[in-house]
Amino acid sequence: MPINNNYILKHVGEDYMIIPLSDGGVDFSKVYNVSSTGAFIYEQLKDNKAPLEIAYHMVEEYEVDYDVVLKDIFEFVDELKKRGIYHD
């Protein structure tokens, strides 16, 4: 699974947060706030879906441009990689 198991996604009110877990609990200093779209992409990645497949589903669901969505997904994945949340 490319998503680091030391992170969890939480939905609190209208906010979504990717939260790193540490040995003693939660490390709130590294919480990453994401949009509902980011949360959707995170969950799809957690289910081992490829960015191309995620983009396809988003185009069907939201009637957005495939190339734009795919670019946004890759940018989001790059940010997850920088934070240690996602790895190839």
N, C-alpha and C positions, 0 to 999 in steps of 0.2 A: 504494500500500500504506500503510495507516494506521500500521503499526509503523515506528518510526524505524530505518533500516538501520544506524545506528551502535550498535545493541544486539544482543546474542546471548543465547540461552538455553543454559545449561550444566547438565547433570545430573552431580553429583559425589556418589558414594555415595547417600545417601538425600535429599540436598539438591538443590534447584533454585535457580539464580541467574540473574537477568537482569543481564548485564554490559555496561556501556558501553565502547565502544572509542574510543581516542583516536589521534591521529596516530602516537604512539610505541608503541602497544600497548593495554593494558587499564588503565582507570581504576578501581582497586579501591576507591577512596573512595566510589564511587557505586553499588556493587553492591546489588541489590535481591533479597533472599531471598524466594522464593514457595513455596507448597505445591504438591503435585502437581496439585491442581485449578487453581491459578493458572497453572501451566505449561501445562496443557491449554487453558485459555482463551487464554493468550498465543499458543500455536501456532495455534489456530483463528482468532484475529484476524490473525495473520501470513498465513494462507491466505485473507484477505479475507472471512471469515464475519462476519455481523452478529450482535450480541448476542442478538437474538430467535432466530436459528437455532441459536446455541450453546446457549441455554437449552433449546430443544426437544430437542436431542440429549442433553443432560445429564439431562433428565427421563426420556427413554427408557432411557438407560444405567443410571442410579442410582436411579430411582423416587423422585425428590424432587419437592417442590411447585414448579410452574413459576414462580409469582409470587415465591417466596423466592429461587430460583436466579437469576431475571432481576434482582432487586434486588441480589443479591451480585455479579453480573457487571457491572452498571452502577457499583457502588462500586469494583470492581477497575479498571475502565476509567478512572474518575475519578482513581484513584491513579496509574495509568500516565500519564495526561495531565499531572498535577502534576509528575511526574518527567521529562517530556519524551520518554517512551518511545512514546507513542501520540498521534496527532493525527487530527482529523476530515478 
